[in-house]
Amino acid sequence: MKSPITGKEMTLQKEKRTLEFRKEKFEVVYHYYLCTDTGEQFEDDRLAGLNTTQVYNQYRERFKLPFTDEIRAIRKKYGISARRMSDILGFGPNTFGNYEKGEIPSKANARLIQLADDPEEFRTLAVLSGNLSKSLEKKITELQEKSSPINKVLVENIFRENTQSSRNGYRMFQQSKVYHMILYFALALEPWKTKLNKLLFYADFLHFKQYGFSISGLKYVPINYGPVPDDFELLFTFGRKEGVFKNVFQEITKDVTGEKIVPAKTVKFDDSLFDNNEIETLNAVIQRFKRVTSSEIVKMSHNEPAWKENYKKHPFIDYKYSFDLIHI
């Protein structure tokens, strides 16, 4: 970014600052451009959004408020408009839509939204507001009767956190999205499993570095071979059983066999699960590491503060380490 004062390129700076929101204080990694000639500091829209997002995420986490993806998912499962959802919950006509766009609800409104996630509670709210139509009653009944496949239940139980926090990049785990994230890398690179784990790490942490959210909602742990998704073996096992991708064992040397992750022939990548920024991040990771071997990317990940400062010290890697990424 060029300085609006001198016209020269400015340097990107970051430092820890304390910002206030709704009378609460939060420590963030504050990003800004510095005009070295004048000492003036500037933000573009992306940096301003990143700084604000850090505050909003911590506020939601501190008070256990739902995030936008949760709010949107609750409404969509009932198949109604944001305006009608507002009416059922007793909000202003545009309020629920604004919450879906990122406005943070009051604590009272947040609790109502969370209550509405339960179909039986939502039926009561719909009755009280005079909004229980035959079609909505049918939808609520279907949700109550619907049972998930056992493997999906197990995956959700294992990988889904109760809340969005800095351990999962302020994203709730979504099974299909994570599988298709793996599929995207498998289609592009057919990587060894060791490399794939690092691609997932770099994609999630790069996206958090740029936008304040992970892509997958996965938690990462520091093991001997660098950062990897928690319980990654189970993740790949369930994905293979669902037919999204398959494991292929190939001989590396006469005595050593490696495991590659390749896409299943019958499955196509579903780009509707990702927004444009997320696809851009996945492509950036592919371009950065497509010619990097598994052993090389392991060594690179060992240089990252995310691994160095957590290995044998902490069970999980906080996404705050995304701001210290070295190799991308």
HELIX and SHEET records of a PDB file:
HELIX    1   1 ASP A   45  PHE A   63  1                                  19    
HELIX    2   2 THR A   68  TYR A   78  1                                  11    
HELIX    3   3 ALA A   82  LEU A   89  1                                   8    
HELIX    4   4 THR A   95  GLU A  100  1                                   6    
HELIX    5   5 LYS A  107  ALA A  116  1                                  10    
HELIX    6   6 PRO A  119  LEU A  128  1                                  10    
HELIX    7   7 LYS A  134  GLU A  145  1                                  12    
HELIX    8   8 ILE A  150  PHE A  159  1                                  10    
HELIX    9   9 GLN A  175  LEU A  189  1                                  15    
HELIX   10  10 LYS A  193  TYR A  211  1                                  19    
HELIX   11  11 PHE A  232  LYS A  241  1                                  10    
HELIX   12  12 ASP A  271  LEU A  273  5                                   3    
HELIX   13  13 ASN A  276  PHE A  289  1                                  14    
HELIX   14  14 SER A  294  HIS A  302  1                                   9    
HELIX   15  15 PRO A  305  LYS A  308  1                                   4    
HELIX   16  16 TYR A  319  ASP A  324  5                                   6    
SHEET    1   A 3 THR A  11  PHE A  21  0                                        
SHEET    2   A 3 GLU A  24  LEU A  34 -1                                        
SHEET    3   A 3 GLN A  41  PHE A  42 -1                                        
SHEET    1   B 2 TYR A 220  ILE A 223  0                                        
SHEET    2   B 2 GLY A 226  PRO A 229 -1                                        
SHEET    1   C 2 PHE A 245  GLU A 251  0                                        
SHEET    2   C 2 THR A 257  PRO A 263 -1                                        
END                                                                             
